[in-house]
Amino acid sequence: MQSYSISPEEIRQGLEKLESTIPWAHYFNFGNGIETVSPQEEKFYKKAIGLGKLGNLLIDVVPLNCRRGNMTDLRVLDLASAEGVHSITLAQAGANVLGIEGRELYVERAKFAAKVLNVENARFQQGDVRKINPAEIGTFECVLFSGILHHLGQDSFEEMLNTLASLTEDTLIIYTHVSTPESIDRFNLKGPIKTGSGCEGYLFREHKDNASEEDKYRKVRASLDNTFSFWATEKTLIDALTNVGFKSISKLMKPHLFNWEEASYRLLIIARK
């Protein structure tokens, strides 16, 4: 049975202080009927539950794809960790996790969730994932880059992959969207375009052209600042990972969180040094 470090009333008060008007992206059950996202919030609940399932999937996938072979004391970096559900899930399985997230609100929520759930081996700090380097935080056996690559602009794509390679000792796991005929149609992607060095993809609109800083702040499921994000083609992504030094690159086919029609552009890539 889960034990909690603070009382139900303290949990409720803590949640109220964490900008309760902005819905949570991650689902946590804090007991006593306290949930960060309720089933009544259908728009957010379904996606939050799906993100939680990805965390549970990683418990099975990570040991099979890291040389250590188990989760105990595995050094994990969770970049763009949001409200921490993946970091906390991996930590509960025995890993030592550092989560880095660009939004201060998400960092504070992740710290709060870890405190409530008595998880001490997951820590969180604020930082722009585009500016992280090993000199500041070190390197990690496993790096998780989930749901963020397709929110970065075209100018950040190649440099971000270089950064990921420099942080990864063993295994990099990327969950991302790519441009396919299905995603181009479904998300009204613009293109095709190429980056300065020829990487191919399409653009997805993140914010309106005249969006204010407050608009961007409150649109927490979008990028921090870029108006458009770059969705590489699958081939471009694989080639780019090869170019930055990953020797083995595979796509997880089973188990998968989505049916095939949706999974065709939602990739879980495992890249190994």
C-alpha positions as CSV (number, residue, x, y, z in Angstrom):
1,M,0.0,0.0,0.0
2,Q,1.3,3.5,-0.9
3,S,2.2,5.6,2.1
4,Y,2.0,9.4,1.7
5,S,4.3,11.9,3.5
6,I,1.7,14.6,3.9
7,S,-2.0,14.7,4.9
8,P,-4.8,14.8,2.4
9,E,-5.6,18.3,3.4
10,E,-2.0,19.4,2.8
11,I,-2.1,17.7,-0.6
12,R,-5.2,19.6,-1.5
13,Q,-3.7,22.9,-0.4
14,G,-0.5,22.1,-2.2
15,L,-2.4,21.5,-5.5
16,E,-4.3,24.7,-5.1
17,K,-1.0,26.6,-4.9
18,L,0.2,25.0,-8.2
19,E,-1.9,27.1,-10.6
20,S,-5.0,25.0,-10.3
21,T,-6.6,26.8,-13.2
22,I,-4.0,25.2,-15.6
23,P,-4.8,21.5,-16.1
24,W,-2.2,18.9,-15.3
25,A,-0.6,17.0,-18.2
26,H,0.4,14.0,-16.0
27,Y,-1.9,11.8,-13.9
28,F,-1.1,11.1,-10.3
29,N,-3.4,9.4,-7.8
30,F,-2.5,10.8,-4.4
31,G,-5.1,8.7,-2.5
32,N,-8.2,9.7,-0.6
33,G,-9.9,10.5,-4.0
34,I,-7.3,13.1,-4.9
35,E,-6.2,13.0,-8.5
36,T,-4.3,15.5,-10.6
37,V,-6.7,14.9,-13.5
38,S,-10.2,13.5,-13.1
39,P,-12.2,11.4,-15.6
40,Q,-14.6,14.3,-15.8
41,E,-11.9,16.3,-17.5
42,E,-12.1,14.0,-20.5
43,K,-10.0,16.3,-22.8
44,F,-7.0,16.0,-20.5
45,Y,-7.6,12.7,-18.7
46,K,-7.3,10.4,-21.7
47,K,-3.9,11.9,-22.7
48,A,-2.7,12.0,-19.2
49,I,-3.5,8.3,-18.7
50,G,-1.7,7.5,-22.0
51,L,1.4,9.3,-20.8
52,G,1.3,7.2,-17.7
53,K,1.1,4.1,-19.7
54,L,4.2,5.1,-21.5
55,G,6.0,5.4,-18.2
56,N,4.9,1.8,-17.3
57,L,6.1,0.6,-20.7
58,L,9.5,2.0,-20.1
59,I,9.8,-0.2,-17.0
60,D,9.9,-3.2,-19.3
61,V,11.7,-1.6,-22.2
62,V,14.6,0.1,-20.5
63,P,16.2,-3.0,-18.8
64,L,16.0,-4.8,-22.1
65,N,17.9,-2.1,-23.9
66,C,20.5,-0.9,-21.4
67,R,23.8,-2.8,-20.8
68,R,23.1,-2.8,-17.0
69,G,20.1,-5.1,-17.7
70,N,18.0,-3.8,-14.7
71,M,16.6,-0.7,-13.2
72,T,18.6,-0.8,-9.9
73,D,20.6,2.4,-9.6
74,L,20.4,3.0,-13.3
75,R,21.4,6.6,-14.0
76,V,18.6,8.2,-16.0
77,L,18.2,11.7,-17.5
78,D,14.6,12.6,-18.3
79,L,14.8,15.7,-20.5
80,A,11.6,17.7,-20.8
81,S,10.3,15.8,-17.8
82,A,7.1,17.9,-17.5
83,E,5.3,17.1,-14.2
84,G,7.5,14.1,-13.6
85,V,5.4,11.0,-14.1
86,H,8.0,9.1,-16.2
87,S,10.9,10.2,-13.8
88,I,8.9,9.1,-10.8
89,T,7.8,5.8,-12.3
90,L,11.4,5.0,-13.2
91,A,12.6,6.0,-9.8
92,Q,10.0,3.9,-8.1
93,A,11.4,1.0,-10.1
94,G,14.9,1.6,-8.7
95,A,16.6,4.1,-11.0
96,N,18.3,7.4,-10.0
97,V,16.6,10.0,-12.1
98,L,17.3,13.7,-12.9
99,G,14.4,15.4,-14.6
100,I,15.0,18.7,-16.4
101,E,12.1,20.8,-17.6
102,G,11.7,24.2,-19.1
103,R,8.5,25.3,-17.4
104,E,8.8,26.4,-13.8
105,L,5.2,25.3,-13.0
106,Y,5.9,21.8,-14.2
107,V,9.1,21.6,-12.1
108,E,7.3,22.6,-9.0
109,R,4.5,20.1,-9.7
110,A,7.0,17.3,-10.2
111,K,8.7,18.1,-7.0
112,F,5.4,18.2,-5.2
113,A,4.4,14.8,-6.7
114,A,7.7,13.2,-5.7
115,K,7.3,14.6,-2.1
116,V,3.7,13.3,-1.8
117,L,4.7,9.8,-3.1
118,N,7.8,9.6,-0.9
119,V,10.1,9.3,-4.0
120,E,13.6,10.5,-3.0
121,N,15.6,9.2,-6.0
122,A,14.0,11.5,-8.6
123,R,15.1,15.1,-8.5
124,F,14.0,18.0,-10.8
125,Q,15.4,21.2,-12.0
126,Q,14.4,23.9,-14.4
127,G,16.4,24.3,-17.6
128,D,16.1,24.7,-21.4
129,V,16.8,21.3,-22.9
130,R,18.3,23.0,-25.9
131,K,21.1,24.4,-23.8
132,I,22.0,21.4,-21.6
133,N,25.5,20.1,-21.8
134,P,27.5,17.3,-20.0
135,A,29.9,19.8,-18.4
136,E,27.0,21.0,-16.2
137,I,25.1,17.8,-15.5
138,G,27.3,14.9,-16.5
139,T,26.4,11.9,-18.7
140,F,23.9,9.2,-18.1
141,E,23.4,5.5,-18.9
142,C,19.9,6.1,-20.2
143,V,18.5,9.4,-21.6
144,L,14.8,9.8,-22.1
145,F,13.6,12.4,-24.6
146,S,9.8,11.9,-24.6
147,G,7.3,14.1,-26.4
148,I,9.6,17.1,-26.9
149,L,11.6,16.7,-30.2
150,H,8.5,17.5,-32.3
151,H,8.0,20.7,-30.3
152,L,11.4,22.2,-31.2
153,G,12.0,24.5,-34.1
154,Q,13.8,23.5,-37.3
155,D,17.0,25.4,-36.2
156,S,17.2,23.3,-33.1
157,F,16.8,19.8,-34.6
158,E,20.4,18.8,-35.4
159,E,22.0,20.5,-32.5
160,M,19.6,18.9,-30.1
161,L,20.5,15.4,-31.4
162,N,24.2,16.3,-31.0
163,T,23.4,17.3,-27.4
164,L,21.6,14.0,-26.8
165,A,24.5,12.0,-28.1
166,S,26.9,13.9,-25.8
167,L,24.7,13.2,-22.7
168,T,24.2,9.5,-23.5
169,E,26.6,6.8,-22.4
170,D,24.6,3.8,-23.5
171,T,20.9,4.2,-24.5
172,L,18.8,7.0,-25.8
173,I,15.0,6.6,-25.9
174,I,13.0,9.1,-28.0
175,Y,9.3,9.3,-28.2
176,T,8.3,11.7,-31.0
177,H,6.0,12.5,-33.9
178,V,7.3,12.4,-37.4
179,S,5.9,13.7,-40.7
180,T,4.1,11.0,-42.7
181,P,1.2,11.4,-45.1
182,E,-1.2,10.6,-42.2
183,S,0.3,13.2,-39.9
184,I,0.6,15.8,-42.6
185,D,-3.1,15.6,-43.3
186,R,-4.2,15.2,-39.7
187,F,-2.2,18.1,-38.2
188,N,-2.2,20.3,-41.3
189,L,1.6,20.3,-41.5
190,K,3.3,22.8,-43.8
191,G,6.1,21.9,-46.2
192,P,8.1,20.1,-47.1
193,I,11.1,22.0,-45.9
194,K,14.7,21.4,-45.2
195,T,17.0,22.5,-42.5
196,G,20.2,24.3,-43.3
197,S,22.1,21.0,-43.7
198,G,19.3,19.3,-45.6
199,C,17.3,17.5,-43.0
200,E,13.8,17.0,-44.4
201,G,10.5,17.5,-42.6
202,Y,7.4,19.6,-42.2
203,L,6.3,22.4,-39.9
204,F,3.6,22.2,-37.2
205,R,2.1,25.4,-35.8
206,E,2.6,25.7,-32.1
207,H,1.4,29.3,-31.4
208,K,-0.3,32.1,-33.3
209,D,1.9,34.6,-34.9
210,N,0.9,37.3,-32.5
211,A,0.8,35.1,-29.3
212,S,1.9,37.0,-26.2
213,E,4.3,35.6,-23.6
214,E,1.3,35.0,-21.4
215,D,-0.5,33.1,-24.2
216,K,2.6,30.9,-24.6
217,Y,2.9,30.4,-20.9
218,R,-0.6,29.2,-20.5
219,K,-0.5,26.9,-23.5
220,V,1.5,24.4,-21.6
221,R,1.2,21.5,-24.1
222,A,2.9,23.6,-26.8
223,S,6.5,24.7,-27.2
224,L,8.1,27.2,-24.9
225,D,8.7,29.9,-27.5
226,N,9.0,28.8,-31.2
227,T,5.9,29.5,-33.3
228,F,6.5,26.5,-35.5
229,S,8.0,23.1,-34.7
230,F,9.9,20.8,-37.0
231,W,8.6,17.2,-37.6
232,A,11.3,15.3,-39.3
233,T,10.6,12.4,-41.6
234,E,11.4,9.0,-40.1
235,K,14.4,8.5,-42.5
236,T,15.8,11.9,-41.6
237,L,15.6,11.1,-37.9
238,I,17.3,7.8,-38.3
239,D,20.0,9.2,-40.5
240,A,20.6,12.2,-38.1
241,L,20.9,9.8,-35.1
242,T,23.5,7.8,-37.1
243,N,25.4,10.9,-37.9
244,V,25.8,11.9,-34.3
245,G,27.3,8.5,-33.3
246,F,24.6,6.0,-32.4
247,K,25.5,2.6,-33.7
248,S,22.2,0.7,-33.3
249,I,18.9,2.4,-33.9
250,S,15.6,0.5,-33.7
251,K,11.9,1.3,-33.6
252,L,9.8,-0.3,-30.9
253,M,6.9,-2.1,-32.7
254,K,5.5,-4.1,-29.9
255,P,4.3,-3.4,-27.3
256,H,2.9,0.0,-28.5
257,L,0.6,2.4,-26.9
258,F,-1.4,3.2,-30.0
259,N,-3.2,1.4,-32.8
260,W,-1.2,1.2,-36.0
261,E,-3.0,4.1,-37.8
262,E,-1.8,6.4,-35.0
263,A,1.4,4.6,-34.3
264,S,2.7,5.1,-37.9
265,Y,3.7,8.7,-37.0
266,R,4.3,8.3,-33.2
267,L,7.6,6.6,-32.9
268,L,9.4,5.1,-29.9
269,I,13.1,5.0,-31.1
270,I,15.8,3.2,-29.2
271,A,19.3,4.4,-30.1
272,R,22.4,2.8,-28.6
273,K,26.1,3.8,-28.5
